[in-house]
Amino acid sequence: MRWLSAMKWLPFDKTLLCTLLFFDLLLLVFSNVGAREVDPERSVLVQFKSSVSDPGGILSGWSSDGAGHHCSWFGVLCDMNYRVVGLNVSGGRGGGGVERLWMEFREIGGKLSPLIGKLSGLRVLSMPFNGFTGEIPVEILGLKSLQVIDLEGNLITGILPVGIGELRGLRVLNLGFNRIFGEIPGSLSKCVELEVLNLAGNQLNGSIPAFIGSFSKLRGLYLSLNH
C-alpha cells in the first residue's frame, strides 16, 4: 500500500527533536558530578572506539591510557554515579562537493556495535549523520532506560526490530534516512511515551498502523519517502 506523505499529524520537526535532545542532554550534563567511577564502562567505550572507523579522530580522546575520566570525553555524558547515560556524537553526512568530502572526514562509521548494549544506564543514544551500517543490534533493545534513539542519516539496514516495543520509556525514535525495510512492527504500539517518530526516507512498505493514532504524546510524525 502507498505511504502517505501528509497526515493529520504535524510533520516531523527537527527543532522539536533538537529541543528534546537538548534538555535531555543538558539535564545529564548538570548531573555529571559524583562519587565513584565505573571502570567497566570506560573499557566498553574504548572497545567501541576500536570497532569503528574514525578518519577525523572525533573519538581520539577515548583512550585507556589515562586520558582523563571517561565522563569528560567528547560525546559522553554521565550521571552522579559516573554511569554513562548519554552518547551524543553527530557526524557530518549530507553535504556535497568539497564540503561533502570534508564532512565524510568528520564522521565515524562501521557496523553499529552491540557493545553499546553494555552501557546499562544509557538514556540517550544520539549518533546522527554518521556512517553506521548493518542492522540495529538486539543488545541495544535491552537498554530499558533508553528515552532517545537518534540515528538519522546513517546507512542502517534490516527491518525495524520487533524488540523495539520493549523500550517502553522511549520518547524519540529518529531513524529517518537510513535503509530500513519491511513493515512497522506491531510491537511499536507499546511505546506509548513517544513524542517524535521519524521513519522517513527508508524503504518501508505496508500501511500506516492504526495504533499510531493512539500515541497521545506524539508531537512530530514523519513517514514520507517510503514505498
N, C-alpha and C positions, 0 to 999 in steps of 0.2 A: 504494500500500500504506500501511497505517496505521503511524504512527510510535509507537514505544514511549515511554512516559513514565518507565518504570523499567527498569533493566537490571541485570546482574550487576556493572556498574561502579559505583564510588562516584558519587553525584550531584555536580554542579558545586558547588564550594565557593569562595565569594568570598574567604574567609580565605586559602585556599591561593593564589589568584591574587594577592591583595594582598601576600602574603608574598614570592612570586616577584618581583613588580614591585618591592617594597621593596628586596630585596637587589640586584637588577639596578641600580636607580637609585642606591642607596647606594654601590655599587662605582664607578659613574661619577662621582658627586659627589666622592669622595675622590681620584679621578684627575684632577680638574679643575684641574690646575696644569701649566704647561708653558712652552714657549719661543716659539711664533710663532702669529700669528693667520691664520686662513683667511678673508680678506675676501669671497670669492665666497659663502660660506655665510651671512655676515651679510646680504648682498644678497638671498639666497634667502628668509631669514626675513622680511625687510621686505616682499618681494613677496607672501609667503604671508599676512602680516597684511593687506595691501591687498586680498587676494582673498576675505576672509571678512567676515561681519558680526560686530560685537563691541560690542553696545549697552552692556555693562557695563564696557568698557575693560579687559578682562582682559589684553590684549596691548598696553596703552598704552605700556609701556616698550620695545617693539620699535621702534626708531627708527633712521634712518640719519644723524641729525644729532648724533652724538656722545654718545648717552645710555648711556655705559658700554660695556664689552666685551660682545659678544653672548652670551658664555658665562655672563654674570651675569644675563641676562634671565630673567624668570619662565618656568618650564617648560622651559628649555633646559639640557641637560647636555652637557658636552664631555669629551674625553679629554685626555691630557697634551700633545697637539699642537694643542689648541684646535679639534679637529674635532668637529662636533655628532654625538653618538652617542645622544641621547635627547630626545624631546619628550614632556612629561608635563603635559597641560593638561586637567583634568577639569572638566566643566560641572555643571549642577545640575538636569537634567531628571528628572522623576519625581514631583514633589510635587503638591499640589492647592490650589485656592483662592488666597488671598493668597500663601501660600508658593510656589505654582506660578508666579504672576506674577513673584515675586522671583527664583526660580530661573531662569526664562527670561531674565531680565536678566543672569544670571550664566553665560551660555553663549555660545559662538561658533558661527556657522552658515555656510551656503552650501555649495557643492559642495566635496567633498574634493579639494584641489588636487594636480595632478600635479607641482607644484613640489617636493613632499616627496621625489620621486624623485631630486632633485639633491643630496640630503644623503647622499652615497655611503657614509658610515661609520655610518649610523643603525642602532642595535641595538634600541632601544625606541621604539615608536610607541604612546603611551597618551593617547588623547583621548576617553574615555568620557563619556556623558551630555551631549553637546553637540547641535547641530542640523545636523550634516553631512548633505548629501543627495547624490543621484547614485550612480554606480557606483564601485567601488574602482578607482582609476587603475592602468593597467598599469605605469606608471612605478614605482609603489611595489613591484611584484612583481619589479623588477630590483634591489632592495636586498638583496644576497646576505648581508649581515651581520645582517639582522633576526632577532631572537630573540623579541620580544614584539610582537604586534599586539592592542591592546585598544581597540576601537571600539564597545563595548557601548552600547546605549541611544541610538543616533543615528537617522537616517532614511535609511540607506544602502539602495539598491535594486539590482536586477540580479541576475545569477547569481553564485555563488561562482566566481571566475575559475579556469580551468584552470591558469594560470600560478602559482597558489599553491603548486604542487608544486615549484617551483624554489627555494623558501625552505627549503633542507634543514636549516638550523640552527634553525628555528622551534620554540620551546618553549611559547609561549602563543598560542593563536588564540581570541580572545574577540570574537565578532561577534553576541552574543546581543541579542535585542530590537531588530532592525532590520527591513527589509522585503525581505530577500534571498529569492529564489525559485529554483525548479529543483531539481536533484539535487546531492548531494555529488559532486564530480568525482573520478574515479579517480586523478587526479594527486596528490591529497592523501596517497595511500599512501606517497609519497616523503618525507613529513615525519615521519620515524621518531623524531625527538627530542621530539615533542610530549608535554608533561606536562599541559596543560589544553586542552580543546577545548569551547567553548561556542557552539553554534549555535541555542540555544533561542529561542522566541518570534519566529521568522521565518515564511516561507511556503514552506519546503522541502517536497518530496514525494519519493516513491520509497522504496526500502528502505534500511535501515542497511547500509552497505558492510561486508562481512566483514573487510576489511583493517584496520578499526579495532581488531579483536581482536588484531592483531599489534603494536600500539603498546605495547611493553614498559615504557615510561617513563610511560605515561599514568596520572595520579592523579585527574583530575577530568574527567568527561564529562557533558554535559547537552544533550540533543537534544529535549526535550519541547516541547509547544505549537507544533508544526508540523503540516502536513497529512498 
